[in-house]
């Protein structure tokens, strides 16, 4: 973008049945990479392919049948109700009313938004808006979900619920790629984690392969300890207070 190279040297594959989480500090290139994977932003070099075809060869409707995108921010100011926002996910399809209603009902149930389906979208809290947008994405029924910080505005229970839904989609044979800032949420939910730093992939592997103290401390420019979750057996990541870090020896 201009003279700045936001993402470079990335070689990445998204696989069926997998939850892939992108992590990294602010400005690492996570959202930019997701925009390129979704086809919303064309790379200035390199290629993004889907089913062996470059994304630029797809019509917008054909692409919408294959991947659904939840952006970091959804600027929607009109007085749509939650059900109408969810119905937007059916736009790529030529549904009859009954089929569309069934898909929308299912999406609202999955996100626990059925009790709010008649609420006016701009009146919702930030977390409720995020869940309404996730309802739209799920109603789209695309085999690939691309979620940019889907848990950022959510409380603890709903954060885990979103990642459980991602697992549900992957277990049905779909693919999910999500940008997540909470390293513990990522470590407990992802099949594979990609760490981005200054626009480059610095680690790609399972949570235990990637959640390395030295790597994370370097990437986040802050001392980080990694241990084992006592109940889940997954990596447990803890930033250390500066006062707990021994001063460097002279």
N, C-alpha and C positions, 0 to 999 in steps of 0.2 A: 504494500500500500504506500504509494509515493516512493520514498527512498528507503522505507523500512521493510525488512524481511520478517514477517510475522511467524511463519511456519516454514521450515525447510528440512529436506532430507528425511521425510517421513515415509516409511514403508510399512503399511499396516493392512491387516485383513480382518474383516468382521465375519464371523462364522455362524451358521445356523445352530440354534440351541444354546447360545452363549450370551451371558451378560458381561459386557466389556465396559469398564469404567475408566474414564479419563480423569486423572488427578494432576495437581501441580499448583504452584503459587499463582497469585494474580498476575495476569499478563504473560502467562506461559504459552498461550496459543490454543488453549482448549476449545473455546467457543469458535475461534476461527477455523480450527480443524473440523469441528462438527458442521459448521456452515458449508465447508467444502465437501464433506462426506454426504451431506443432504442434497447438494446441487444448488444451494442458494448462493454460493460464491464459487466462481471458477478459479482454479489455481493458475498462476502465471507461468508455471512450469510443472510438468508431470501430468498424471492422468488419474481420475477416479472412475472406476468401473463398477457396474452392477450387472450380475449375470453375464459377465464377459463383454459388456457393451459400455462405452463411455457414457457418462451421465449426460453429456451435452447432446447426445443423439435421442434422448427421450423427450416425448411431449410432456407437458406439465401434468396432464391428467394421468398418463401412463405411469409417471414417476410417483404420483400421489397414490396409486394403487399398490405400490411396492414399498413405500416408506412413509411413515408419519412423523412429523417433527413438532416437538414442544419447545419453543424458543425460551430464552431466559426471561424475556419480557414480552407480554402480549398487550399491546395498547388498544384496548377496546372500550370506547367511551359511550357507545350507543346503548340504549336501555333494553338490550336483549336479556331474556331470562336464561337461566342456566341450561334448561332443556334446549333452547334454541342454539346456544353456543355448542352444545354437544351434537346437535343435529348437523352442524357445519362439517363434522367429520364424515358425513355421508355424501358430501358434495361430489366426489369422483364417481359415484355410482348412480345408475338409473334404477333406483329402488321403487318398488311399490310401497304404499304407505305402511302396510303391516310389517314388511321386512325391515324398513327403516326404523319403525317404532321398536321392534324387538332388539335391534342392535343398540339403539339409544338407551333403552331400558337397562340392558345388560351393562353398558358402560357406566351408567349412573350408579348401578348397584355395586359394581366393582370398586368404584372410588368413594362409595358411601355418600354420594351426593343426591340420592333420591329425595330425602327430606327437604332439600334446598332447590329442587328442580324448577320451582316457580319464583325463586328469588331473582331480583334484577342484578345482573352481573356487576355493574359499577358500584353497587352497594355492598359487595362482599369484602371480607378481609383479604389480605394478601395471600394467606394460606388457602382460603376458600377459592379464590380466583385460580390459584395453581391447580387445585383439584378439579375445577371445572374445565380447565384447559386439558388436563390429563384425560378427563372424560371424553373430550372431543377427539383426542389422539386415539384412545382405545376404540371409539365408535368407528374410526376409519378402517379398522380391521386390516391394516397393512402388516405384512410379515416382518418388517423391520421398524423398530421404534428408535427414534433419536431424541434424547431428552437432555436439555441444557439446564443444569442446576434445578432439577424437578423437586428437590427437597429443601431448597434454600429458605422458603417462607413457612415451612411446616413445623409443627411441634413434633416431639420425639415419636409419639405413636404413629402419626401420619407419615413421618419420614420412613419408618420401618415398613409401613403398609405399602408405600410406593415401591420400595425395593422388593417387597414380596410380590407385588404385581409384575415387576420386571422379571422376576424368577418364574412366575406363572407363564408369562408370554414365551420365555425361552424354553420352558419345559414342554410347551405345545409345539415346539419346532421353530419358533421365531428367533429373531436376533434383536438384542438391545444394546445400544451404546449410550452411555449417560455421562455427563460431566457432574462430578460430585466433589464437594470441598471437604466433607467430613471423612477423614481417612478411616475411622473405625467403621463407619457405615459402608464404605467401599470395601474394606477388608472382610467384612462379615457377609457381603452380598454378591460380590463379583466372582465370576469364574476366572477372569483375567483383568489385570490392571495395567494401564499404560501411564507412565509418569512422563509428563512434559516439562521441560525447563528451557526457557529462552527459545521457544519455537522448535525444539528438537525432542525426539523421543530418547530418554535416557534410561528407561527400563520398560520391559514388556514381559509379563509372566504372571504366574499365579500369585495370590496375595502373599504367601510366605516367601516366594522368590523376590518379590518387589519391595516388600515392607522391610527394608534394611535400614538400621539405625544410621549408619554412616551416609548412605545415599540420601535419605530423607533429611537429615541434618544439613547436608550440603545444599540440597535443592531449596529447602525452605529457609535457609540461612538462620537456623535456630536449632538448639540442641533438642533431640528427640530420642526417646527411649521406646523400645519395642519389646513386649513380653507376650505371654499367651493368655488369652481370655480364659478365666477359670471355669466357665461353664460351656462356652461354645468351641473352645479349642482353636479359635482364629487369632490372627495377630491383634494385639491390643496396643495402640499407638498413643503415646503420652508426650506432649511437649513439656519440657522441663523449665521450671522457673530459673531465671538467671542466677538467683542466689544459691541454687542448689548445684550449680555447675562449678567445679573446682577451677580457680583462676589458673591461667597458663603459667608454667614454670619458666623462670628466666634462665 
